[in-house]
C-alpha cells in the first residue's frame, strides 16, 4: 500500500485527503483548480468502488441462485 502524508489507499485515506483539502480551502491555502481536481478524482475513485461492490454482489447472488454468471467478451480501446 502506497502512503503519502500518512494516508493509505483506503476509503479512510481518501476521507483524510478530502478533509485536508477542505481545511486547506477554508484556510485559503489551496489553489481552487487543485481542489476541483482532487474532488473529481475522489468521485471517480468512489464510482469505481461502487461498480466493484455491485459486481461482487451480483456474483454472490448468482452463485447462491446456482446460476453462474457468464461474462461476454469486452474489448476496450481501438484496433
N, C-alpha and C positions, 0 to 999 in steps of 0.2 A: 504494500500500500504506500503510495507516494504521499508525503506530507509537506505542506508549506505553511509556515506560521502555526504549526501545531494542529492544523485541520486536515483530517484524513478524507479519503474519497468515500464518504458515507453520507447519509442524509443529515446526520448531526454536523458533520464537517461543512456541508452545504449551508445549513442553517447558520452556523457560526460565521461563515464568509458573508452571507447576506446581511446578517445583523451588523457585522463590522462595517460593511459598505453603507448601511443605513446610518450608523453612527458617524461615519465619515461625511456623509452628505449633510446631516444635521449640524455637524461642526464646521461645515463649509470648507472641508479639507479634501474634497473629491472633485474630479472632473465629471461633469454631467454625462458626457458621452461614454466614459468608462463605466459609470454607474448603470447606464442603459445597457451597455454590452454585458455586464455581469448579470443583470436581470434577465436578458434574453437567453443567455447561456444556461442560467439556472432553470428557466422554463423548459428548455429543450431537454435538460437532464431529467426533470420531473416527468415530461411527456414520455421519454424513453422508459423510465421506471414503470409508469402506468401500463405501457404496452407489454413490458416483460411480466408484470403481475397478472394481467389479463390472459396472456398466453399460458402462464403456469396454471391458472385456474381452469382454463379450457382443457388443458392436457389432463389434469386431475379428474375433472368431470367426465371426460371421455373414457379414461381408464376405469373409473368407478362404474360407468354405464356398460363397460365391456365392449365398447366400440372405439378401437384405436383410431386416432386422428391421422388421416392421410394428408400429408403436405405435398402440394404440387411443386413443379419446378418454377422457381422465380429467378429471372435473370435481371440483374441490376446493371446499369451503365449502358453504354452503346457499343455496338460491334461493327 
